[in-house]
Amino acid sequence: MKIMIDKQEIEAYPEETIMDAARRNGVFIPGLCWDEAVEKTNCCRLCMVETTDGSRKKLVAACAFRVKEGLRVDTDSERVQRIRKTLLRLMYTQAPDNPTIMELMRLCHVTPHPALPLKADSRQCILCRLCVGSCQALGASSISPILRGIEKRIDTPYSKASETCIGCASCARICPTGCIDVEDTPEHRTIWNRQFEWIRCEQCGAIITTKEHFAASTPPGTPALCPVCRRKAQAEVFAKTLGE
């Protein structure tokens, strides 16, 4: 089907959201809670756009609104700009001077508002829940939102070491503001109040991942090999096979 985004006609697929179609066609719509690798959380609302369907106009979240034939989308209307500026200024109070937030403010021509106080104990978290989705996708579900109101945050149950956490740090890698603390040393990794031992390559001794992550992501009996040594082992098998 065909839709219009900012007066540009693009091809969209049935059941696709505006954000899906826009990203696939190289159209920029800001959004910090959208990642194609995890379930959509629809939290940050930075992706608000104005749609026109016939004579009806309305504001929708691009990451949640599904396309339809003939839909027209304006990603930078006056109404959209007002909402986006307000949201970014509020996010800035939670993540002051965060590089990701600052870059979006620059792109959207937004400056911090002096009347909005900065959060005293800022964790730089904007509650986008991408980390929660990433953890769920891996089957661990070790973290979730806890508490309410201004005290709400992402954490393990009772802020204690979670027995289901595998120390993969996928949550930290997907976090748009980089607010999840991960401490890696030659001996271990520390994340979410728990310490994990490394598993090392049987050939070269390089760190592969945590023991818990390796056990959860590979079949029993799989040799512990780093990517380089694994490729070498595969090449040797192929060479031996071809030689025969």
Buried (B, 14 or more C-beta within 10 A) or exposed (E): BEBBBBEEEBEBEEEBBBBBBBBBBEBEBBBBBBBEEBEBBBBBBBBBBBBBEEEEEEBBBBBBBBBEEEBBBBBEBEBBBEBBBBBBBEBBBBBBEBEBBBEBBEEBEBEBBEEEEEBEEBBBBBBBBBBBBBBBBBEBEBBBEBEEEEEEEBBBEEEEBBEBBBBBBBBBEBBBBBBBEBEEEEEBBBBBBBBBEBBBBEBEEEBBBBBBBBEBEBEEEEEBBBEEBBEBEEEEEEEEEEEE
